[in-house]
């Protein structure tokens, strides 16, 4: 019994540590990718699943979802033993494995695939996040609005690795919400000052694809079944995450989140846009009922436009300098960081040190591998 309680406490703490935000990831050129070579198709689809994995962490309700998983795991001995990795939708029949050509994941070059080229650079996002009833999401610990807020994202690709850094900016809360028992974070004033959060993700391809587009989303001790596929005219990506059916007494795995990402280009200059909706579902009580949905609109910009817009948004949202890029995804103060515009720039520019970090052999930078 003592061991069970200790296990539950440890897992709960681990879940808080491993909940990271999404990074906005842009993809383009799908129409150039999935062509004649079947092996190449398998590789590209496998690497696309990394995009969905990173976006999953960006969902504002992701921490609450993980907490539900933790509770279910802690209460069920079988669930604890399988560490949520109870198979991918349906268990495959055992048989002799076919011999495969050896492949070293460290030698994979993501930039050999056109969709990854678009991951590099600077992106500005306009975000809306809604509850299952269609009203704006209300956080129990972050008293800022989710109907309209902004994200500033940088991304870099090097070898088999991807890195992103995010700064999300939230406007001041509506006055009517300042009477609820949800304090602001920091020393700002509810209804007067906005705030910021920072997110990050570092991922690397750790296996060679074999054409199977189903896999596991792995974050710390958790492994959730996922499925990734191209839809439409090779310009959209569907990524779904499931809870193992054994966790909830079902024969089939249960849908937790369904993400649709669409890439478009516009105008003579080929301006690239990325639009994403992530639909969340109850996988535990009212299984299949909608619990949330996001509407994220992002566009790729130059470095100059990126930082000019960042400064303008900070002023428009009346964010105090002391609150600039000092709060992590769980509203905790980041050790050693003093709030300033420079702190935001340093965080965002970390994306572009990926190549140097890999050259130095700092493989431990990867906190969310796939």
Residue pairs with C-beta under 8 A, 6 or more apart in sequence:
4 74
7 74
7 80
8 70
8 74
11 70
11 73
11 74
11 221
12 67
12 70
12 74
14 220
14 221
15 63
15 66
15 67
15 69
15 70
15 220
15 222
16 63
16 330
17 220
18 66
18 219
18 220
18 221
18 222
19 57
19 62
19 63
19 66
19 219
19 329
19 330
20 57
20 199
20 200
20 201
20 219
20 329
20 367
20 368
21 57
21 58
21 166
21 168
21 197
21 199
21 200
21 201
21 329
22 54
22 55
22 56
22 57
22 58
22 59
22 62
22 166
22 199
22 201
23 54
23 55
23 57
23 58
23 153
23 155
23 164
23 165
23 166
23 199
23 200
23 201
24 55
24 58
24 123
24 125
24 151
24 153
24 155
24 164
24 166
24 274
24 296
24 298
25 51
25 54
25 55
25 119
25 155
25 162
25 164
25 274
26 118
26 119
26 121
26 123
26 155
26 263
26 272
26 274
26 298
26 300
27 48
27 51
27 115
27 116
27 118
27 119
27 237
27 261
27 263
27 274
28 114
28 115
28 117
28 118
28 263
28 265
28 272
29 114
29 115
29 117
29 118
30 114
30 115
30 230
30 234
30 235
30 236
30 237
30 263
31 233
31 234
31 235
32 114
33 44
33 113
33 114
33 115
33 234
34 41
34 44
34 45
34 230
34 234
35 41
38 211
39 211
41 211
42 209
42 210
42 211
42 212
42 213
43 108
43 113
43 208
43 209
44 113
44 115
45 209
45 211
45 213
45 228
45 229
45 230
46 205
46 207
46 209
46 212
46 213
46 215
46 228
47 108
47 110
47 113
47 116
47 205
47 209
48 115
48 228
48 230
48 237
48 239
49 213
49 215
49 226
49 228
49 239
49 370
50 162
50 203
50 205
50 370
51 237
51 239
51 261
52 217
52 226
52 228
52 237
52 239
52 241
52 259
52 261
53 203
53 217
53 226
53 368
53 370
54 162
54 164
54 201
54 203
54 368
55 239
55 259
55 261
55 276
55 278
56 62
56 217
56 239
56 241
56 257
56 259
56 278
57 199
57 201
57 219
57 368
58 166
58 199
58 278
59 65
59 257
59 278
59 280
59 292
59 294
60 129
60 137
60 139
60 146
60 292
60 294
61 137
61 280
61 291
61 292
63 329
63 330
65 256
65 257
65 280
66 222
68 283
68 284
69 84
69 222
69 224
69 243
69 247
72 79
72 247
72 248
72 284
73 79
73 80
73 83
73 84
73 247
74 80
76 247
78 246
79 86
79 244
79 246
79 247
82 244
82 246
83 221
83 222
83 223
84 221
84 222
84 223
84 224
84 243
84 244
84 247
85 216
85 223
85 244
86 225
86 244
86 245
86 246
86 247
86 253
87 225
87 244
87 253
88 214
88 215
88 216
88 225
88 226
88 227
88 253
89 214
89 225
89 227
89 242
89 252
89 253
90 252
100 210
103 208
104 208
105 160
105 204
105 205
105 206
105 207
105 208
106 159
106 160
107 160
108 159
108 160
108 205
108 208
109 159
109 160
110 116
110 157
110 159
110 160
110 161
110 162
110 205
111 117
111 157
116 157
116 162
117 157
118 263
118 272
118 300
119 155
119 156
119 157
119 162
119 164
120 155
120 156
120 157
121 154
121 155
121 300
122 152
122 153
122 154
122 300
122 301
122 302
122 303
122 305
122 306
123 151
123 152
123 153
123 154
123 155
123 274
123 298
123 299
123 300
123 301
123 306
124 150
124 151
124 152
124 153
124 298
124 299
124 301
124 305
124 306
124 309
125 150
125 151
125 152
125 153
125 296
125 297
125 298
126 148
126 150
126 296
126 297
126 298
127 146
127 148
127 149
127 150
127 151
127 168
127 294
127 295
127 296
127 297
128 136
128 146
128 147
128 148
128 294
128 295
128 296
129 136
129 137
129 146
129 147
129 292
129 293
129 294
129 295
130 136
130 137
130 146
130 292
130 293
130 294
130 295
131 137
131 138
131 291
131 292
132 280
132 289
132 290
132 291
132 292
132 293
136 145
136 146
136 147
137 146
137 292
138 146
138 177
139 146
139 182
140 182
141 182
141 185
141 331
142 170
142 182
142 185
142 195
142 197
142 331
143 173
143 177
143 178
143 180
143 182
143 183
143 184
143 185
143 190
144 170
144 171
144 172
144 173
144 184
144 194
144 195
145 170
145 171
145 173
145 174
145 177
146 170
148 171
149 168
149 169
149 170
149 171
150 168
150 169
150 313
151 166
151 167
151 168
151 169
151 296
151 298
152 166
152 167
152 168
152 169
152 306
152 309
152 310
152 313
152 344
152 348
153 164
153 165
153 166
153 167
153 298
154 164
154 165
154 348
154 349
154 351
154 352
155 162
155 163
155 164
155 351
156 162
156 163
156 164
156 351
156 352
156 354
156 355
157 354
158 354
158 355
158 358
159 358
160 204
160 205
161 202
161 203
161 204
161 205
161 354
161 358
161 366
162 201
162 202
162 203
162 204
162 354
163 200
163 201
163 202
163 203
163 350
163 351
163 354
163 365
164 200
164 201
164 351
165 198
165 199
165 200
165 347
165 348
165 349
165 350
165 351
166 198
166 199
166 200
167 196
167 197
167 198
167 199
167 310
167 325
167 344
167 347
167 348
168 196
168 197
168 198
168 199
169 194
169 195
169 196
169 310
169 313
169 314
169 317
169 319
170 194
170 195
170 196
170 197
170 317
171 194
171 316
171 317
172 190
172 191
172 192
172 193
172 194
172 317
172 318
173 184
173 190
173 191
174 191
175 191
177 190
177 191
178 190
178 191
183 190
184 190
184 193
184 195
185 195
185 323
185 327
185 331
186 195
186 320
186 322
186 323
186 326
186 327
187 320
187 322
188 194
188 195
188 319
188 320
188 323
192 318
193 317
193 318
193 319
193 320
193 323
194 317
194 318
194 319
195 319
195 323
195 327
196 319
196 323
196 324
196 325
196 326
196 327
196 344
197 327
197 328
197 329
197 331
198 325
198 327
198 328
198 329
198 334
198 344
198 347
199 328
199 329
200 347
200 350
200 367
201 367
201 368
202 354
202 365
202 366
202 367
202 368
203 366
203 368
203 369
203 370
204 363
204 366
204 369
204 370
205 370
206 369
206 370
213 227
213 228
213 229
214 225
214 226
214 227
214 228
215 225
215 226
215 227
215 228
215 370
216 223
216 224
216 225
216 226
217 223
217 224
217 225
217 226
217 241
217 370
218 369
218 370
219 368
224 241
224 242
224 243
224 244
224 256
225 241
225 242
225 244
225 253
226 239
226 240
226 241
226 242
227 239
227 240
227 242
228 237
228 238
228 239
228 240
229 237
229 238
230 236
230 237
230 238
231 237
231 238
231 260
232 262
235 262
235 263
235 264
236 260
236 261
236 262
236 263
237 259
237 260
237 261
237 262
238 258
238 259
238 260
239 258
239 259
239 261
240 255
240 257
240 258
240 259
241 255
241 256
241 257
241 258
242 253
242 254
242 255
242 256
242 283
243 253
243 254
243 256
243 283
243 284
244 253
245 251
245 252
245 253
245 254
247 254
248 254
248 283
248 284
248 287
250 287
254 281
254 283
254 287
254 288
255 281
255 283
255 288
256 280
256 281
256 283
257 278
257 279
257 280
257 281
258 278
258 279
258 281
259 276
259 277
259 278
259 279
260 276
260 277
261 274
261 275
261 276
262 274
262 275
262 276
263 272
263 273
263 274
264 272
264 273
264 275
265 271
265 272
265 273
266 273
271 299
271 300
272 299
272 300
273 297
273 298
273 299
273 300
274 296
274 297
274 298
274 299
274 300
275 295
275 296
275 297
275 298
276 294
276 296
276 298
277 293
277 294
277 295
277 296
278 292
278 293
278 294
278 296
279 290
279 292
279 293
280 290
280 291
280 292
280 293
281 287
281 288
281 289
281 290
281 291
282 288
282 289
282 290
282 291
301 309
307 345
310 341
310 344
311 341
314 324
314 341
320 339
321 339
321 340
321 341
322 339
323 339
324 339
324 340
324 341
324 343
324 344
325 334
325 337
325 339
325 340
325 343
325 344
325 347
326 333
326 334
326 337
326 338
326 339
326 343
327 333
327 334
328 334
337 343
354 365
357 365
